[in-house]
Amino acid sequence: MTTKAKVPALQPRLIVSDAARAIAFYVEALGAREVARHVDHKRNELIVHAELRIGDAVFTLAEEARDWHNHAPTSLGGSPVILGLSVEDADAVGARMQRLGAKVVFPIADQFYGLREGRLVDPFGHVWIVSQVLEELSSEEIQRRVDAFPAP
């Protein structure tokens, strides 16, 4: 009898230039754990699939391969996708990311909606919002605070 593995309904797949270096970055900066790695031996050991986990979250990545329509954000001038990562200590994770080459978009700071968070772009062009909970707020309270926040 075989059992089917339970998988998330949505699993982000990051396309990067230099997948081996990206895996090392995510392991060291974000505490990810590499679960699987598959390479195409006919294509100069190209990493075609790697699975990483951060807590219960799963994401995969692959090396840029334009002939497969796998384009890294660095080749496209950026990424329209932002990845959210909830952590216990946003300052520590943000500092590790910066030390390993990430650039700050918005500094980590306390936000009016109850989170301490900031945005960083990793060395591979992916944008991360790193946040920690400061206050447990209801959806109604967050909306009240959004409504009270001055318009730009």
C-alpha positions in Angstrom: 0.0 0.0 0.0 1.4 3.4 -0.9 0.4 6.7 0.6 0.3 9.9 -1.3 2.5 12.6 0.2 0.7 15.7 1.4 1.9 18.7 -0.5 1.0 22.4 -0.2 -1.7 23.7 -2.6 0.7 26.5 -3.7 4.4 26.1 -3.9 6.5 29.0 -5.1 9.3 28.1 -7.5 12.2 30.6 -7.7 14.2 30.8 -10.9 17.8 32.0 -10.2 21.2 32.5 -11.8 23.7 30.3 -9.9 21.3 27.9 -8.1 24.0 26.3 -5.9 24.9 29.7 -4.5 21.2 30.6 -4.1 20.6 27.3 -2.1 23.6 28.2 0.1 22.2 31.7 0.7 18.7 30.5 1.6 20.1 27.9 4.0 22.4 30.3 5.8 20.3 33.5 5.6 16.8 32.1 6.1 17.5 28.8 7.9 16.1 26.8 5.0 16.8 23.1 4.9 17.6 21.5 1.5 15.3 18.5 1.0 16.1 17.5 -2.6 18.3 18.5 -5.5 18.2 17.2 -9.1 20.7 18.1 -11.8 20.7 17.6 -15.5 24.1 15.9 -16.2 23.7 16.5 -19.9 23.5 20.3 -19.3 26.7 21.0 -17.3 25.2 19.8 -14.0 22.3 22.4 -14.3 20.2 22.3 -11.1 16.7 21.7 -12.6 15.0 21.3 -9.3 15.8 21.8 -5.6 13.3 21.7 -2.8 13.8 23.7 0.4 11.8 24.1 3.6 11.6 26.9 6.1 9.6 25.5 9.0 6.4 24.0 7.3 6.8 26.1 4.2 8.1 24.5 1.0 9.6 26.3 -2.0 11.5 25.0 -4.9 14.1 26.6 -7.2 15.8 26.0 -10.5 18.6 27.4 -12.5 17.7 30.0 -15.1 17.2 28.2 -18.5 15.8 30.6 -21.0 15.1 27.9 -23.6 12.7 26.4 -21.0 11.2 29.9 -20.3 12.8 29.9 -16.8 13.9 33.5 -16.5 15.6 34.8 -13.3 14.5 38.3 -12.0 18.0 39.5 -12.7 17.5 38.9 -16.4 14.1 40.6 -16.4 15.0 43.7 -14.4 13.3 42.5 -11.3 10.4 40.4 -10.0 6.7 41.4 -9.7 6.4 38.7 -6.9 7.1 39.4 -3.3 7.7 36.5 -0.9 6.5 37.0 2.7 8.5 35.3 5.5 7.3 35.3 9.1 10.1 34.9 11.6 10.6 35.2 15.3 13.4 37.9 14.9 13.0 40.0 11.8 16.1 42.1 12.7 18.4 39.1 13.0 17.1 37.5 9.7 17.4 40.9 7.9 20.9 41.4 9.2 22.0 37.9 8.0 20.4 38.5 4.6 22.3 41.8 4.3 25.6 40.3 5.4 25.2 37.7 2.7 24.4 40.2 -0.1 20.8 41.2 0.1 19.9 44.9 -0.4 17.4 46.8 1.8 14.3 48.1 0.0 12.5 49.2 3.1 14.4 49.0 6.5 12.9 46.7 9.1 10.8 48.8 11.5 7.7 48.6 13.6 4.6 49.0 11.4 1.2 50.5 12.4 -0.5 47.2 11.5 1.2 45.2 14.3 4.2 43.8 12.5 7.9 44.6 12.6 9.0 44.1 9.0 11.0 45.3 6.1 11.7 44.4 2.5 15.0 43.1 1.1 16.0 42.0 -2.4 18.2 38.8 -2.3 21.3 38.5 -4.4 19.2 36.6 -7.0 16.6 39.3 -7.5 13.8 38.0 -5.4 12.0 40.4 -3.0 11.3 39.3 0.5 9.1 40.9 3.2 10.6 39.7 6.5 8.2 40.2 9.4 7.6 39.3 13.0 4.3 39.8 14.9 4.4 42.5 17.5 0.6 42.6 18.2 -2.1 40.1 17.5 -4.7 42.2 15.8 -8.2 41.4 14.4 -8.9 42.1 10.8 -11.2 44.9 11.9 -8.5 46.6 13.9 -6.0 46.4 11.1 -8.6 47.9 8.7 -9.3 50.7 11.3 -5.6 51.5 11.4 -5.3 51.4 7.6 -8.2 53.8 7.4 -6.5 56.1 9.9 -3.1 56.0 8.2 -2.3 59.2 6.2 -2.5 58.9 2.4 0.8 59.4 0.6 
